[in-house]
Amino acid sequence: MPIQTLKRKLLQQNSRNTFGFSGSYADPIRNIDWILIFVVAAQSIIGIFNVFSTTHLRLLDQSFDPFVYTQRQAGFIVLAAAATATVMAVGHEWFRTQVGLLYGGLMLLLVLVLVYGAVRGGARLSFNVPIISFSLQPAEFVKPIILILIASYFSEASEKTIDWHHFVMSMYIVGVPIALILLQPDLGSATVIIAGVVGILIVAGARRRYLLMITGLSIATMGTVMVNGFIGTYQLRRFVSWLHQDSRDKALESVVLQVRFAKRAVSTGGFFGKGYLQGPLTNGKYIPVQFTDFPFSAIAEQFGMLGGGIVIALFAVMLWRVWRIAQMARDRFGYYMTCGIFTLMTFTIFQNIGMTLGLTPVSGLPLPFISYGGSHMLSMGIMVGLVQSVHMRRLE
């Protein structure tokens, strides 16, 4: 009997696994990556406790319920878990067939947010949904959809390497949402989308000069929007503050002090930390947006190098599982998409922790599953669901 026929029969053979699921070995429900699920759940639980520690005193000072943000974060996690389960059930191939419609809908939302979006810090990033106290940020949902679209487009190419035509077309596909996101302006989301697309280009076999070209175009675009005033003054100050972290300039004071206190929180945490809710900087309200932009500083101050190391180790396990799933994908589409998600997640984690340590400019990118926020939590949940779907259906 041929080997392939024997393998097919073995995969179709009914059995019952450790978790009680019966059916063939190729059944999607039997191929969930439980390690990835556990790691994401652990980071989400850490995030809930971190949100409380960084917000409760501020809320008490304003005579609000100290659990408001914590309860909302728990609700966001439930919604993200539901989104992950839905994507796992529907399958990544369904999103591939509907990606054109989803892409068009998100482009419409990106246009509408420039007109009707809520203004915060000089930027229009999201819509307010007052009924459920939720801010919908379209740029967050562009991230998985762009990766699906680019992965699908490259996987349908007959050549094994990316030629000039496919490269140029991919730049058009990515360029439209990037331009709209920069107009908000949101440099953080724009850069992380580019990072994910570059990850796909690398594994899809794009030539080196194409990669250099997209890097050059990205730098030129960022410079152009800055020079022409499309980027707000506060975002320019983030770059200047990064280059002059010891500056005493009053114009840079808000950003410089924020990063300075974040670095101090990390450095004074020691090995074991100062204890939960015992951090003088975290609980002294010295870092204004700590629960969204600088959550790692609160973890390091309260739980020290040990706590920070555990969080980084969990992220390392998560990225390892995503990369492993990419290698086991049954086709080029699943492989490209998962590699793009891997690159996007890696860049986001590095950027967030990096800006906390003063290694990178402040960008506003959240720390996955730990920072407070509904849109980014849902977006990450969707991407975890897509990765799980690739793993679940690798034997079909």
Secondary structure, DSSP 8 states (H G I E B T S, - for coil): --HHHHHHHHHHS-EE-TTS-EE-TT-GGGG--HHHHHHHHHHHHHHHHHHHHHHHHHHHHTT--TTHHHHHHHHHHHHHHHHHHHHHHH-HHHHHHHHHHHHHHHHHHHHHHHHHSEEETTEEEEEEEGGGTEEE-HHHHHHHHHHHHHHHHHHT-SSSS--HHHHHHHHHHHHHHHHHHHTTT-HHHHHHHHHHHHHHHHHTT--HHHHHHHHHHHHHHHHHHHHTT-S-HHHHHHHHHHHTTT---GGGHHHHHHHHHHHHHHHTTTTT-S-TT--TTTTTT-STTTTTT-HHHHHHHHHHHHHHHHHHHHHHHHHHHHHHHHHH-SSHHHHHHHHHHHHHHHHHHHHHHHHHTTSS-------TTTS--HHHHHHHHHHHHHHHHHHHTTT-
